[in-house]
């Protein structure tokens, strides 16, 4: 049946444009149904639709209901699709009465699958919205209210109450109504498309953000509440929060294009939504930002932010530990799958075998195929939950250098597999290829241009709606891999190291927050050696550090302007000498000294012995206990970095030079980095990454849930802007930088930045109170 459905859908637009794996997955979840003549499938304005119909044979009649009469408006036959417009454009309420004119057979595709396709593939969504614009221009089948009754209601609801009377009357005539039952989830965060502004006329609902099935930021909507405005304006109509009804409810529905036109015409009307958004500090996708900059509507939305459950292959093979290699391979061939999961006697997945294993472990090594499958399986399993995001899968595949990832349900049971090919088929360009390319380089000359290939990949991620922290992870992974490769080249051409060592990275590298414009901040720590060997060992690592830093510079990781690099003898030292440095910085440094060396408190091992860095970190936190003077100086530095906003809430910009009328967004992010570092050091939080530090501060209740979300979203938004600015510069053939001209930003973006800088000021007030005893 699935193959029959696949064959049929592959000839029907827009299904015919879908990738083959996607279409096969849909076919497995599609059912066939027959409708007898004269059956009423749906009634205009009343029937709630939960599936789309693809007609195989037969004929359906479309009727419009007007003035109590049913008027024939058209027919639908083989290859045509029903209900898609209603689900997308009319909140799932039938826009026409649908009757069976002659016995008809259809394929039924569940609403959720259809809506997921519309989110993942812009062309798929556009196919139905373009139909809507053609056939339902000036009417909605759910319109039941008179202009006067809508006008009477809206005149009491801000910001409609701000509109001139004549405009409000005009708007009221364009409004329709939607009815929904209790418990209905009208929109799901990040998964649907909003085509109407919703104004709650009667009933109640809750809206909330979701993170791995956990509700956050709950808010109750009552009569007069508005939903969808922020999402339409700044999030490409993708819902920022889930909307669920607490009781049977009625909404006024204002078409999206009318709403946008009102925002463009009436500043006060638009500011009601933009200012609210600024205060709430909700997540903004890269896709909407880049869409405005590039004037493109073709990019897919939030692909990497979707749950892994939307793309993994649930049609997976399982075998037991006593299955032979031969039988397992025959099963894979028979089912045309590239992997098989191995279960123990209790049915618990313990390993996986892939086609690559068969080639590399069986054929190339001539292992007998009569051996049990456990002989070649990869174990323990590397897994990901169905609740995790697609991006998490990408990161794991990159870090672990694997092609198959086992997906588990919330109880930990293996339910399927995702492959890197499925990721590539669904999304196209991938950083996996670049990492594989870097890892396979055989000489120094081959590695030097790899960093330059990162820009188009980052642009692709941004267009796909990847989150700031996830893009940071990709850039960091690529940078770390290049660094590891360069160090291995230098070591291969040198005498073996005279002792154990660690190549340490700091600053944005150490925090895992690199962007497309980065310089070197690194050092070398080697284990303590007898005094008679110190000079020899030090000379070796000084030479080694210089070679590595020079190669990094050639690979477009610029030299640090402050000379904080492993090629500087001051930062190439033994563990005991590094402990002396930290002792001096903690006990003897003044405020100005700490300003220069604060990056040394964001350090991690990039190559070599992790134990050396862990020992150094243990020493650091032990030394910080009860050292109030250090924290006072660090706090004073943190409050000295002022956000680029003036007393009258105007942006403070450079007055001259090449960056005239612009401000440095990297510097604007420093107060959040400083805040996170200061509180992390004070509370012995060992994470370096700003996002991770903030999460730990929330978990330990050092900051509230509300404050955590506010800071995290502020930092994420600024990081998004940095990437966007750098990608735009590269597109124009320029070197990426961190400067932004606020005059070139939209009103919404300016509002957002000003609200973020207010958040920064509140953080600095908390620092004053906690560390300096003042507000």
N, C-alpha and C positions, 0 to 999 in steps of 0.2 A: 504493500500500500504506500509506504513512504516513498519508494522510487517512482511510483505512478504520480504521486502528488508533486514530487520534485520535477518530473518531466513536464507536467502541465504548467506549474508556476514559472518554470524557466522560459516559457513563451509568453508570459503575461507581464506587461509593464505595470509598476516599476520593479516587480520581483525579479524580472529578467536581468536587471542591472546589479543585483546583489552578488557578493563573492560566493563561490560554490559552497564552501563550508557553512556559511551562514544559511544559504538556501536549504541545504540538507538538514540542518538543525531545525529550521522552521517546519520542514516537511514532516519530521518525526513527531511534531506536536500539533499537527493539523488533522482535523477529522472531516469525513464526508457525511453529508446529510441530505435527505430528500424531503422536499416540501410538496404537498398535494395542492392541486388547483383550488383556488378560492381561499387558501390560508392567508390570514392577515399576519404578516411577520412583525410589523411595527406600526405604531400609530403616531402621527406627527405630534410633537410637543409633549408626548406622554411616556412612550416606551423608552426605558433605559437600556442602551445597547452595550453588550459586553463582548462582542466579537465582530469581526468583519467577514463578509461573505464574498467568495470568489465564485462566480457562476460558471458551471461546467456546461450544462445544457438546460433548455427550457426558457421561460420568459417571466419577468416580474414587471408589475405596473407601479408607477409612482403617482401618488395623488397629493395635491396640496389641499389643506383644510381651510376654507375661508367662509365666514358668515354662516357656519353650520353646514356648509356644503362641501362635498368632496369632488375636486376638479382634477381630471386626468392631466398630468404634466409630462409624462414620458414613459418609455419602456427601457428595460435593461435585459441583456442577453449574454450569451457565451463570452467569457473573457473579461467581463466587466466586474467592477468591485463595488459592493454596497457597504454603507455604514462608516467608511473611512472619514468622510468629511464631518459627519455628526460627532464622532469620537474626538477628532482634533479640534473642530471649530465650534461645536455646540455642546461641549461638556458631556458628550455621550448621549444626549437626548435626540431622538429621531427628528430629522428636519423635514421628512416627508412620510406619508403613510405608504407602506410597502405591502403590496398584495401579489399573490401568485396567480398569474394569468393562465399558465399551463404548467403541468408537473415539471418541477425544477430540481436539479441536483447542484449542490454547492459544496465548496470546501469552506470550513469554518476555522478561522484563525483567531485565537484568544486576544482580547483587547490589550493585555499587558505585553504580549509579544509584538503586536502591531505598534504600540507606543514606543517600545524600546527601539524598534527599527527606525522610527521617525527621529529619535534622539541621536542614534548612532550614525545615521546616513542622511545628510542634509538634502540630497537629491530626492530621497524617498519622501521626506516630509513635504518638500516643495511640490511634488507631483500632486498631492491632495490639496494643499493650500491654493495652488494655482487654479485647480478645478473650482474651488469655493469662490474664488474671485470672479470666475466666469459665470457661474450659474446661480449664485446667491449674492447679489450685489446689494440690493436695497431692502431685503426682507429676511426675516428669520422665522422659521416655522414655530418657534417657541414664543413669539411675540404675542402677549396677551394683555398688556397694560396699555391704557390710553396715555397720550402725551401728558395730559393734565395730572394724572395720578403720579407718574414718575417725577414730574416737575415739582409737585407738592412735597414729595419725599426728599428730593435732592437739594432743595433750597435750604434744608436744615443740616446738610452734611458738608463739612469742609473736605476738600477745597472747592466743591461745586458751588458752595455758597459765595465764593469769591467771584464767580463768573457774572458777566452782565446778564440781565434778565432775558434779553433776546437770544443770547447764545445758549443759556440754560434751556430755554424752550426748544431750540433747535436740537440740542444734545438729547433731551428727553424723548424726542420723536424717533431717535435712533436706537433707543434702548429696548432690550427684550428681557425676558425673565427665565430663570432656570429653577426647577424644583429638585430637591435631593432628599433621600431618606436618611434616617439616623445611622451613624456609623460609616457612612460613605467617605472614602478617601478621594476627594475631588482632584487633588494634585499631589504628586510625590516629589519631594526635594530632588532636584537634579535629574529627573527622569522624563518629564513631560514638556510640552510646549504650551504656553499660555497665549490664547488668542483673544481673550476678553479681560477687561478690568471687572472685578467682581465687587459689588456693593451689597452687603448683607441687609436684606429688607426685613426678614423675619426669621427667628431661630437663633442658633448659636453654634459656634465651631471652635476648634483649637488649631493653632498653627505652631509648628515646632521644627527645630532643626534635628537632623538625625546623624549619628556617627556610629556606624556598626551596630545598627538596630537599637541604639540607645537614644531616647528622646532628650533634647536639650532646648533651652530657650523657649519654654512653653509660653503661650499667650492665648487668652480666651477672646474670641470675637463675638460681639453682640451687635444689635441693630445699629446700622450706620457705619460699621467697620468696613474697611476697604482691603482687598487682597489682590496682589498681582502687579501693582504699579511699579514698585522697585524692581521686580524681576524683569518687567518689560523694558524699563528704561536703561538698566545697567547690566543685565545678565542675559541678554539675547533671548528674553522671554522664557528662560529656563527657571522653574520655581526655586527660590532660595529656601523656602520652608515648605514642609508638608502641610496640607490643609485637610482636616478631618472633621466631619460634622458630629456634633454632640446630640442633635435632635433634628427632626425634619425641618429643613430650612429652604428659604426662598432668596435668590440673589437677583439683583438687577445686573444685566450684562451689557457692558459698553465695549464695542469692537475696538481692538487694539489700535488700528490706524486712526480712529477718531480720537482716542485717548492721547496718542502721540502728537496729533495735530493740535490738541488743546494745550499740551505742554509747550509746544513751539510758539504758540500764539500768545499765551498768558504766563508771564514769568512767575507771578505769585502762585499760580496753580502748580507749575512745575516744581517750585521750591518746596512746596508742601511735601513732596515725595523725596526730593534730593536731600533736604535737610534731615528728614526722618531717617533716611538711609545712613547719612553721616553719623547720626547719633547712635544708631543700632550697630554700626560697624559689622555688617554681615559680609559674607564672602562674595568677592567679585571674580568672575572667571577671566582667564587670559583671553579667551575667545572673543568676548565682547570688546575688550580693550584693543586687541589687534584688529578686530573687524572695523573699528572706527578709524584706526590709523591707516589701514590698507584699503579701506572702502571695498572690502570683499565680504560676500555673504556665503561663500562656498565652503568655508572650513567646517569640518565636523566639530561637534560640541561635546566637551567633557568626556571624550572617549576613555581616557586613562583614569578618570575619577569614578567610573561606573564599577559596580561590584563584579568580581571575577565570575560570578554565577551567570552573567549575561553572555559569556563567550566560551566557557570551557566545554569540552566534549564529554557528555555524560554517557555516551555509548562506548563504554570501556570494557576491556577484557580482564578477567581475574583467573588466577590459577593457584594451585597449592604448592607447598615446598617440595613435594615428591614428583611434581610434573617434570618430565625430561625437557632438555633444551629443544630437542627435535619437535616434540608435541607442542610446546609453547610457540615455536616459530611457525608451525603449521597453522595454529589458531590465529596468529597475527596475519598470516597471508590470507587465510579464508575470510577473515573479517575486514581485511584491508586497513589494518591499524598499525601504527608504528611503535606501540608499546603494550606491555602486559604487566598488571600489578600482581605481586606475589603475596598471598595471604598465609598466615600461620594456621595451625589446627583449630584455633578459636575464631577464625574468619577475620582476624585483624591484619591489615596491610602492613607488611614489614619490608618490602622491597619493590623495585621496578626493573624491568628489562626492556630495552629499546632496540630498534633496528641497528643503531650505532653500536650497541653492546655486541650484537650478533656479528657484526663485521670486525670490530676491534678485538673482542675477547674470544671469539670462536674461530672465525675463518683465519684471521691473521696469526693466531697462536695455535691453530690446529687442535683445539679442544674437542674431545669426543662429544657428539650430540646426544649420546646416551646418558650423559651426566645429568644430575638434578639441576633444575633452573637456579637453585641457590648458589651454584658455582660461579655464575656470572652476574647475579643481580646486584644492583646498587642499593646499599643499605648502610645506615638508617635512611629512611625516606626524608626527603625535603618536601614539606607540604605547605599549603596555604588554604585558609578557610574560604568558604563561599561568600562570607561577609566582607572579606578583604577586597581592596580595590585592584583593578587591572594593573595599575602602576606598581603595586607591591610585587606582583608577579614578575613584571619586567625587571625590577631591581634585583630580586632573588636570582633570576636566570643570569643576569649580568655578573653578579658577585660570585655565584657558585659555578659559573661556566657550564650550565646544563641546558639541554634542549627540551626536556619534559619536566613538568611540575605537577605533582599529584594534588588534587583539590579534595578537601575534606568538608563534611557537614559540621554543624555546631557541636556534635557529639564526638567528633574526631574520626568518623568513619570515612574511608576513601570513597568518593562518589564519581570521580572522573579525573581527567588529565587535560592540561593545556600545554600546547607546544609553542615554541618560538615561531614556527611557520604560521600558526593561527593568529598570533599577534601581528605578524607582518602582513598577512592576508587582510586582516581587519583594518589595519592602520597605515600600512605602507612603510615609509622610511623609519628605521629603528636604530637606536644607539647600540643594540646588540652587535650589528655589523661592524661598527667602528671599534668597539672593544675587541672583537675577534680579530680585526685587522691589526690593531695595536699589538695584541698578544702574539701574533704570528710574525711580527717584524724580526728580521735576522741581523740587522746592522743599525748603527747610529744614524746613518743618513736616511734610512727608511722612516725613522720615528719623528723626524723634525717637522714634518708638515701635518701631522695627525691632529694637532690641536685646532688647526684652521678648519678642519672638516666638521668641527663641533657646531659651528654657527647654524648651518641649515637644519641640523637635527634639533637644536634647541628651538628654532623657529617652528618646526613641525610640531614639537611638543606643546608650544604655546598655542598654536592654532587648534590643537586638540583639547585645550582646556586643562592642561596639567597644572597642578598646584605649585606654588612657589617653592615649598620645601622639597617637593619631588624633583623639580628641575634642578635645584641645588644638588640633590643626590646624584643626578646624572652627571652634572659638570664635575662634581667631586670624584665620582667613579672613574671618569675618563682621565682626569688630572692625576689621580692616584696610580692608575694603570700605566700612564706615560712615565711617571716618576719611578715606579718599580722597574719598568723596562730599562730606563736610562741607568739606574743604579746597577742593574744586572750586567749591562754592557760594560760599565766602568770596572766592575769587579772582575769580569771575565778577562779584561785586558791588564789587570793589576796582579800583584802578589796577593795571596790570601790575607784577609784582615788579621792583624796580630792579636786581636782579642774580640770579644763580643761587643756589639755596638747597636745603637738605634739612631736612625735618621728621623729627626723630629720635625714636624711641621706645626706652625702656629698661626695666630690671627684668623682670617677668614678661611684659610686652608684647614687649620686645626679645628675650626668650628663646623667644617663641612658646608660652608656657605659661599662658595666661590661662584662668580658670574663669568661672563665672557671677557671681562677686563680684570686681570689679576696679575700680581707680581709675586715674587718669592719672599716667603718668611720661613726660614728653616734653620736647623742647627744639627749638630752631631753630639751625642752623648755616648761615651764608651766606658766600659767597666773599669773599675780601679785596678791599676797594675802596680807592681813594685817600683819604687822610685828610680831604680837604675834603668828601667824600661820606658819611663814616662816620655822622654824626648823622642825616642824612636817611634813610639805609638802615636804621639801627638803629630809628628812630622808626616806619618802615613795618612792619618785622617785629615790633616790640613790639605794635603795634595789630593786626596780622594774627594773632599768637599768642594775644592775648586773645580775639579773636572765635572762633577755632577752639576754644580750651579751654572757653569759655562754652557753645558749641553742643554740644560733647562732654558736658558736664555735664548739659545738658538732655536729651541722648539716653541718660542713665543711666550714663555713665562719670564717676564722681564725681571731684571735685577731689582732688588729692593733699594729704593732711594735712600733709606736709612742704613743700608749695609747690614741688615739683620739677616745674615745668610751663613750657611755652613762653610763658605769660603773665607769668611772672616775668622781669624784665629781666636778672637774673643768668644765666639759662639761654637767653638769646636773644642770640647773639654771633657774631662773624666766626670764620672758621676759625683765624686766627692767635691770637685770644683763647681759643678752645677748646684750642688746643695749649698755651697758657700754663697753663690750668686743669689739664690732665693733667700737665704738668711739675710743678706745685706738688703735686698729689696724689701723684705718684710719688716725688718727691725730698724734699718737706718735710712731708708729712702724718704725724701720729702715729697710733697704733692707733685712738684714738677718732674721729679725722677720717675714717679709712677706713671705719669702721663706718657712717657716715652716707652716704658717697658710693660704696659698693661697686656699687650698681645702675648707675652710669655706665660700668661695664666690661662691661655686657651691652647694647650699643646697636646699632641698625640703622636703615637708612633706610626710612621708611614712605611718604614722598612726596618727589618732587624728584630731585635729582642724586645718584645712587649714588656717583659719583666723589668727591664731597666727603667722604662717610662713609668710603669706602675709603682715602682719603688720611689721614684722621684715625686710622684703625685702623693703617695703616702706621707712622704716627708713634708711636702707643701702643706697639706691639711693639718698635720700635727703641729707645724710651726704657727699656723694661723689661729690656733685656739687661744681665745681671750686676748688677742692682739688688737686692742681697740684703735690705737693710733693709725695702724695700717688701713683699717676700714674707714676711718674718718677721712684720711687723705684720698682714698679711692672714691669715697662718696663725693667729696668736693670736686674731684675731676669729673665725675658723672654728671653733676648739675651744672658744670661750666659749659657743656655742649648744648647750646640753646637751639631749639627748632627754628627754621628759617621763616618766622612769622613775627610781625611787628605788633605794637600796642593796639593799633587800629585794625588788626587782623588782616593786614596786607602782607604779601610775600616779601621777604628780604632777599634781594638778588645781588649778584656781582654788578658793580657799577662801571667796570671797564674791562678791557682785554677780550680775548676770543670767546669767553663765556659770559659776556655782558648780558644783563637781563635774565640770567639763569641762576639756579641754585643747585648745589651738589646733593643729590638724593642719598648718596652714600653717607655723607656727614649727617644728613637728617635721620639716618637709621642708627647712628652711634648711641644716642641716649637709651634706646631699647636694648642694644647689645650690652651697654654698661650696666643697666638696671639688672638684666638677667645674670651677668657675670658676678656682680656685687652680691646679690642675694644667694647665688649658687655657692660662691666661696664661703660666705658666712654660714651656710647651712650644710656644708660638706656634700654638695651635689656634684658628682664627678663627671656628668655629661658636659661636653663642650658646646654642642649645638644649641643655638638660642631657642629653637622650638622645643627641644627636649628639656632644656633647663626650665622653661616656662611650665611645661607639663609636670615636671617634678615639683615645682613650687606650688602648683595647684593640688597635686596629690597629697602633699604634706600640709596643705591648708595654710601655707604662708601667704598665698594670695587666693582670693575667692574665685569661684567658678566664673562669675561675671567679669572680674578683672582679667582673668586668664584669657577669656574669649576676646575681650577688648584689645589686649596687648597683642595676642597672636594674630588677630585679623589686621591690626594696624601694621605689624611687621610684614605680614604676608603681602599686603597691598603695596607697601613700599618696595618690597623685593620684586613684585610683579612689574612695577613701573621701571625698575632698574633694567630688568631683562628686556622689556619692551623698547626702552630707549636704546639699548645696545644693539638689539636686532635691527631696529630702524636705521641706525647709523651704518651698520654693515650693509644693509640693502642699498644704501646711498653711496657705497664705496668709501666710507669713512672709517676711521678707527673708533671702536666703541668707547664711550665715556659715560659719566654719571650725571651729566648736567641736563637740567630740565628747564625750559622756558615756560613759566606758568601762563603766559599770554596765549600760548598755543594749545592750552588745555581747554576742554569743554567746561561749562559751568558745573556739571556734575563732578568732574574730576577735581576741579578746584575746591569744591565743597568738601569732597572726601579728604583731600590733603589737609585742609584747615582743621577738620574734625580730628584727624590723626595727630596733628601737632598739639591739639588740646589734650589728647590722651598722653602725649609725651610730657607735657607740663604737669599733669596729675602724677605721673610716675616720679618725676623729680621732686614733687612735694612729698611723696611717700618716703623717698630717700632722705630728705631733710629731716622728716619726723623720726624715722627709724635710726638714723646714724648720726645726725647732727643735733638732735633735740630741738628742732624748730620746724616751722611750717612756712 
